[in-house]
Amino acid sequence: MTNATQPKAANDNRRTEYNAEDLLQTEFPPLKMGC
């Protein structure tokens, strides 16, 4: 379980904001259905 109050690591370079053009040009893997 993660604690939502913990700050992000200084080296965490994951993007958190995207615009429509970014999303339209991104290829996503197929969705997996089921449990």
Predicted model as a PDB file, atoms N, CA, C, CB and O in Angstrom, pLDDT in the B-factor column:
MODEL        1                                                                  
ATOM      1  N   MET A   1       0.852  -1.181   0.000  1.00 53.00           N  
ATOM      2  CA  MET A   1       0.000   0.000   0.000  1.00 53.00           C  
ATOM      3  C   MET A   1       0.897   1.242   0.000  1.00 53.00           C  
ATOM      4  CB  MET A   1      -0.969  -0.001   1.234  1.00 53.00           C  
ATOM      5  O   MET A   1       1.867   1.312   0.754  1.00 53.00           O  
ATOM      6  N   THR A   2       0.572   2.208  -0.838  1.00 57.00           N  
ATOM      7  CA  THR A   2       1.377   3.416  -0.927  1.00 57.00           C  
ATOM      8  C   THR A   2       0.768   4.515  -0.074  1.00 57.00           C  
ATOM      9  CB  THR A   2       1.505   3.877  -2.383  1.00 57.00           C  
ATOM     10  O   THR A   2      -0.440   4.550   0.162  1.00 57.00           O  
ATOM     11  N   ASN A   3       1.624   5.403   0.377  1.00 57.00           N  
ATOM     12  CA  ASN A   3       1.183   6.534   1.171  1.00 57.00           C  
ATOM     13  C   ASN A   3       1.102   7.756   0.258  1.00 57.00           C  
ATOM     14  CB  ASN A   3       2.143   6.788   2.377  1.00 57.00           C  
ATOM     15  O   ASN A   3       2.129   8.193  -0.262  1.00 57.00           O  
ATOM     16  N   ALA A   4      -0.068   8.308   0.053  1.00 63.00           N  
ATOM     17  CA  ALA A   4      -0.273   9.417  -0.877  1.00 63.00           C  
ATOM     18  C   ALA A   4       0.418  10.694  -0.430  1.00 63.00           C  
ATOM     19  CB  ALA A   4      -1.746   9.677  -1.047  1.00 63.00           C  
ATOM     20  O   ALA A   4       0.583  11.615  -1.230  1.00 63.00           O  
ATOM     21  N   THR A   5       0.821  10.767   0.819  1.00 68.00           N  
ATOM     22  CA  THR A   5       1.459  11.990   1.302  1.00 68.00           C  
ATOM     23  C   THR A   5       2.961  11.991   1.088  1.00 68.00           C  
ATOM     24  CB  THR A   5       1.162  12.182   2.762  1.00 68.00           C  
ATOM     25  O   THR A   5       3.607  13.005   1.348  1.00 68.00           O  
ATOM     26  N   GLN A   6       3.542  10.891   0.622  1.00 64.00           N  
ATOM     27  CA  GLN A   6       4.976  10.845   0.387  1.00 64.00           C  
ATOM     28  C   GLN A   6       5.330  11.676  -0.840  1.00 64.00           C  
ATOM     29  CB  GLN A   6       5.452   9.392   0.212  1.00 64.00           C  
ATOM     30  O   GLN A   6       4.642  11.589  -1.857  1.00 64.00           O  
ATOM     31  N   PRO A   7       6.393  12.485  -0.764  1.00 63.00           N  
ATOM     32  CA  PRO A   7       6.811  13.267  -1.940  1.00 63.00           C  
ATOM     33  C   PRO A   7       7.404  12.363  -3.004  1.00 63.00           C  
ATOM     34  CB  PRO A   7       7.833  14.347  -1.541  1.00 63.00           C  
ATOM     35  O   PRO A   7       7.893  11.275  -2.701  1.00 63.00           O  
ATOM     36  N   LYS A   8       7.363  12.808  -4.244  1.00 61.00           N  
ATOM     37  CA  LYS A   8       7.964  12.058  -5.338  1.00 61.00           C  
ATOM     38  C   LYS A   8       9.482  12.095  -5.194  1.00 61.00           C  
ATOM     39  CB  LYS A   8       7.525  12.631  -6.713  1.00 61.00           C  
ATOM     40  O   LYS A   8      10.053  13.063  -4.693  1.00 61.00           O  
ATOM     41  N   ALA A   9      10.117  11.024  -5.643  1.00 64.00           N  
ATOM     42  CA  ALA A   9      11.577  10.979  -5.615  1.00 64.00           C  
ATOM     43  C   ALA A   9      12.128  12.038  -6.563  1.00 64.00           C  
ATOM     44  CB  ALA A   9      12.100   9.566  -6.002  1.00 64.00           C  
ATOM     45  O   ALA A   9      11.504  12.349  -7.578  1.00 64.00           O  
ATOM     46  N   ALA A  10      13.282  12.586  -6.241  1.00 64.00           N  
ATOM     47  CA  ALA A  10      13.892  13.634  -7.053  1.00 64.00           C  
ATOM     48  C   ALA A  10      14.242  13.137  -8.454  1.00 64.00           C  
ATOM     49  CB  ALA A  10      15.140  14.164  -6.366  1.00 64.00           C  
ATOM     50  O   ALA A  10      14.272  13.927  -9.397  1.00 64.00           O  
ATOM     51  N   ASN A  11      14.508  11.838  -8.601  1.00 65.00           N  
ATOM     52  CA  ASN A  11      14.887  11.294  -9.906  1.00 65.00           C  
ATOM     53  C   ASN A  11      13.704  10.652 -10.638  1.00 65.00           C  
ATOM     54  CB  ASN A  11      15.998  10.272  -9.736  1.00 65.00           C  
ATOM     55  O   ASN A  11      13.909   9.911 -11.600  1.00 65.00           O  
ATOM     56  N   ASP A  12      12.499  10.918 -10.208  1.00 72.00           N  
ATOM     57  CA  ASP A  12      11.302  10.364 -10.853  1.00 72.00           C  
ATOM     58  C   ASP A  12      10.950  11.251 -12.040  1.00 72.00           C  
ATOM     59  CB  ASP A  12      10.097  10.266  -9.845  1.00 72.00           C  
ATOM     60  O   ASP A  12      10.346  12.310 -11.868  1.00 72.00           O  
ATOM     61  N   ASN A  13      11.329  10.818 -13.258  1.00 77.00           N  
ATOM     62  CA  ASN A  13      11.152  11.644 -14.452  1.00 77.00           C  
ATOM     63  C   ASN A  13       9.935  11.264 -15.281  1.00 77.00           C  
ATOM     64  CB  ASN A  13      12.374  11.557 -15.307  1.00 77.00           C  
ATOM     65  O   ASN A  13       9.851  11.637 -16.451  1.00 77.00           O  
ATOM     66  N   ARG A  14       8.991  10.531 -14.704  1.00 81.00           N  
ATOM     67  CA  ARG A  14       7.795  10.162 -15.466  1.00 81.00           C  
ATOM     68  C   ARG A  14       6.959  11.402 -15.769  1.00 81.00           C  
ATOM     69  CB  ARG A  14       6.951   9.122 -14.690  1.00 81.00           C  
ATOM     70  O   ARG A  14       6.799  12.286 -14.928  1.00 81.00           O  
ATOM     71  N   ARG A  15       6.430  11.446 -16.994  1.00 77.00           N  
ATOM     72  CA  ARG A  15       5.580  12.582 -17.375  1.00 77.00           C  
ATOM     73  C   ARG A  15       4.261  12.504 -16.627  1.00 77.00           C  
ATOM     74  CB  ARG A  15       5.333  12.606 -18.907  1.00 77.00           C  
ATOM     75  O   ARG A  15       3.734  11.417 -16.392  1.00 77.00           O  
ATOM     76  N   THR A  16       3.738  13.644 -16.261  1.00 85.00           N  
ATOM     77  CA  THR A  16       2.449  13.697 -15.580  1.00 85.00           C  
ATOM     78  C   THR A  16       1.439  14.529 -16.358  1.00 85.00           C  
ATOM     79  CB  THR A  16       2.617  14.262 -14.178  1.00 85.00           C  
ATOM     80  O   THR A  16       0.260  14.563 -16.004  1.00 85.00           O  
ATOM     81  N   GLU A  17       1.892  15.204 -17.419  1.00 89.00           N  
ATOM     82  CA  GLU A  17       0.988  16.021 -18.221  1.00 89.00           C  
ATOM     83  C   GLU A  17       1.169  15.689 -19.687  1.00 89.00           C  
ATOM     84  CB  GLU A  17       1.231  17.521 -17.972  1.00 89.00           C  
ATOM     85  O   GLU A  17       2.291  15.520 -20.166  1.00 89.00           O  
ATOM     86  N   TYR A  18       0.043  15.595 -20.404  1.00 89.00           N  
ATOM     87  CA  TYR A  18       0.051  15.273 -21.827  1.00 89.00           C  
ATOM     88  C   TYR A  18      -0.937  16.189 -22.526  1.00 89.00           C  
ATOM     89  CB  TYR A  18      -0.301  13.773 -22.076  1.00 89.00           C  
ATOM     90  O   TYR A  18      -1.931  16.605 -21.932  1.00 89.00           O  
ATOM     91  N   ASN A  19      -0.664  16.505 -23.794  1.00 93.00           N  
ATOM     92  CA  ASN A  19      -1.636  17.271 -24.565  1.00 93.00           C  
ATOM     93  C   ASN A  19      -2.262  16.332 -25.597  1.00 93.00           C  
ATOM     94  CB  ASN A  19      -0.967  18.518 -25.258  1.00 93.00           C  
ATOM     95  O   ASN A  19      -1.831  15.186 -25.729  1.00 93.00           O  
ATOM     96  N   ALA A  20      -3.251  16.795 -26.311  1.00 94.00           N  
ATOM     97  CA  ALA A  20      -3.976  15.958 -27.262  1.00 94.00           C  
ATOM     98  C   ALA A  20      -3.057  15.413 -28.349  1.00 94.00           C  
ATOM     99  CB  ALA A  20      -5.113  16.746 -27.894  1.00 94.00           C  
ATOM    100  O   ALA A  20      -3.195  14.255 -28.743  1.00 94.00           O  
ATOM    101  N   GLU A  21      -2.135  16.213 -28.834  1.00 94.00           N  
ATOM    102  CA  GLU A  21      -1.224  15.766 -29.891  1.00 94.00           C  
ATOM    103  C   GLU A  21      -0.342  14.620 -29.389  1.00 94.00           C  
ATOM    104  CB  GLU A  21      -0.346  16.941 -30.384  1.00 94.00           C  
ATOM    105  O   GLU A  21      -0.119  13.648 -30.110  1.00 94.00           O  
ATOM    106  N   ASP A  22       0.156  14.731 -28.163  1.00 91.00           N  
ATOM    107  CA  ASP A  22       0.958  13.652 -27.568  1.00 91.00           C  
ATOM    108  C   ASP A  22       0.160  12.352 -27.531  1.00 91.00           C  
ATOM    109  CB  ASP A  22       1.417  14.035 -26.142  1.00 91.00           C  
ATOM    110  O   ASP A  22       0.666  11.296 -27.912  1.00 91.00           O  
ATOM    111  N   LEU A  23      -1.082  12.432 -27.072  1.00 90.00           N  
ATOM    112  CA  LEU A  23      -1.907  11.234 -26.938  1.00 90.00           C  
ATOM    113  C   LEU A  23      -2.251  10.630 -28.294  1.00 90.00           C  
ATOM    114  CB  LEU A  23      -3.183  11.559 -26.178  1.00 90.00           C  
ATOM    115  O   LEU A  23      -2.259   9.407 -28.433  1.00 90.00           O  
ATOM    116  N   LEU A  24      -2.534  11.452 -29.289  1.00 93.00           N  
ATOM    117  CA  LEU A  24      -2.873  10.942 -30.611  1.00 93.00           C  
ATOM    118  C   LEU A  24      -1.685  10.247 -31.277  1.00 93.00           C  
ATOM    119  CB  LEU A  24      -3.370  12.074 -31.491  1.00 93.00           C  
ATOM    120  O   LEU A  24      -1.877   9.349 -32.096  1.00 93.00           O  
ATOM    121  N   GLN A  25      -0.479  10.647 -30.939  1.00 93.00           N  
ATOM    122  CA  GLN A  25       0.713  10.060 -31.544  1.00 93.00           C  
ATOM    123  C   GLN A  25       1.271   8.884 -30.746  1.00 93.00           C  
ATOM    124  CB  GLN A  25       1.777  11.114 -31.694  1.00 93.00           C  
ATOM    125  O   GLN A  25       2.244   8.258 -31.166  1.00 93.00           O  
ATOM    126  N   THR A  26       0.666   8.581 -29.604  1.00 91.00           N  
ATOM    127  CA  THR A  26       1.156   7.507 -28.747  1.00 91.00           C  
ATOM    128  C   THR A  26       0.490   6.190 -29.098  1.00 91.00           C  
ATOM    129  CB  THR A  26       0.917   7.841 -27.278  1.00 91.00           C  
ATOM    130  O   THR A  26      -0.729   6.132 -29.260  1.00 91.00           O  
ATOM    131  N   GLU A  27       1.288   5.126 -29.218  1.00 92.00           N  
ATOM    132  CA  GLU A  27       0.745   3.787 -29.429  1.00 92.00           C  
ATOM    133  C   GLU A  27       0.675   3.088 -28.079  1.00 92.00           C  
ATOM    134  CB  GLU A  27       1.612   2.969 -30.445  1.00 92.00           C  
ATOM    135  O   GLU A  27       1.682   2.954 -27.383  1.00 92.00           O  
ATOM    136  N   PHE A  28      -0.514   2.648 -27.722  1.00 90.00           N  
ATOM    137  CA  PHE A  28      -0.732   1.972 -26.457  1.00 90.00           C  
ATOM    138  C   PHE A  28      -0.855   0.474 -26.690  1.00 90.00           C  
ATOM    139  CB  PHE A  28      -1.985   2.517 -25.754  1.00 90.00           C  
ATOM    140  O   PHE A  28      -1.344   0.058 -27.741  1.00 90.00           O  
ATOM    141  N   PRO A  29      -0.420  -0.354 -25.727  1.00 93.00           N  
ATOM    142  CA  PRO A  29      -0.589  -1.799 -25.879  1.00 93.00           C  
ATOM    143  C   PRO A  29      -2.073  -2.156 -25.804  1.00 93.00           C  
ATOM    144  CB  PRO A  29       0.212  -2.566 -24.792  1.00 93.00           C  
ATOM    145  O   PRO A  29      -2.859  -1.393 -25.242  1.00 93.00           O  
ATOM    146  N   PRO A  30      -2.471  -3.309 -26.363  1.00 93.00           N  
ATOM    147  CA  PRO A  30      -3.877  -3.704 -26.301  1.00 93.00           C  
ATOM    148  C   PRO A  30      -4.329  -3.874 -24.849  1.00 93.00           C  
ATOM    149  CB  PRO A  30      -4.103  -5.012 -27.086  1.00 93.00           C  
ATOM    150  O   PRO A  30      -3.549  -4.275 -23.985  1.00 93.00           O  
ATOM    151  N   LEU A  31      -5.593  -3.562 -24.599  1.00 90.00           N  
ATOM    152  CA  LEU A  31      -6.144  -3.735 -23.265  1.00 90.00           C  
ATOM    153  C   LEU A  31      -6.378  -5.220 -22.998  1.00 90.00           C  
ATOM    154  CB  LEU A  31      -7.457  -2.935 -23.106  1.00 90.00           C  
ATOM    155  O   LEU A  31      -6.767  -5.969 -23.893  1.00 90.00           O  
ATOM    156  N   LYS A  32      -6.138  -5.630 -21.766  1.00 90.00           N  
ATOM    157  CA  LYS A  32      -6.392  -7.011 -21.354  1.00 90.00           C  
ATOM    158  C   LYS A  32      -7.690  -7.035 -20.589  1.00 90.00           C  
ATOM    159  CB  LYS A  32      -5.224  -7.585 -20.493  1.00 90.00           C  
ATOM    160  O   LYS A  32      -7.845  -6.313 -19.604  1.00 90.00           O  
ATOM    161  N   MET A  33      -8.631  -7.857 -21.027  1.00 88.00           N  
ATOM    162  CA  MET A  33      -9.927  -7.957 -20.364  1.00 88.00           C  
ATOM    163  C   MET A  33      -9.927  -9.148 -19.414  1.00 88.00           C  
ATOM    164  CB  MET A  33     -11.068  -8.088 -21.400  1.00 88.00           C  
ATOM    165  O   MET A  33      -9.244 -10.144 -19.654  1.00 88.00           O  
ATOM    166  N   GLY A  34     -10.686  -9.040 -18.349  1.00 83.00           N  
ATOM    167  CA  GLY A  34     -10.820 -10.149 -17.425  1.00 83.00           C  
ATOM    168  C   GLY A  34     -10.082  -9.916 -16.130  1.00 83.00           C  
ATOM    169  O   GLY A  34      -9.528  -8.844 -15.883  1.00 83.00           O  
ATOM    170  N   CYS A  35     -10.089 -10.935 -15.324  1.00 68.00           N  
ATOM    171  CA  CYS A  35      -9.477 -10.830 -13.987  1.00 68.00           C  
ATOM    172  C   CYS A  35      -8.075 -11.321 -13.950  1.00 68.00           C  
ATOM    173  CB  CYS A  35     -10.272 -11.584 -12.987  1.00 68.00           C  
ATOM    174  O   CYS A  35      -7.438 -11.293 -12.896  1.00 68.00           O  
TER     175      CYS A  35                                                      
ENDMDL                                                                          
END                                                                             
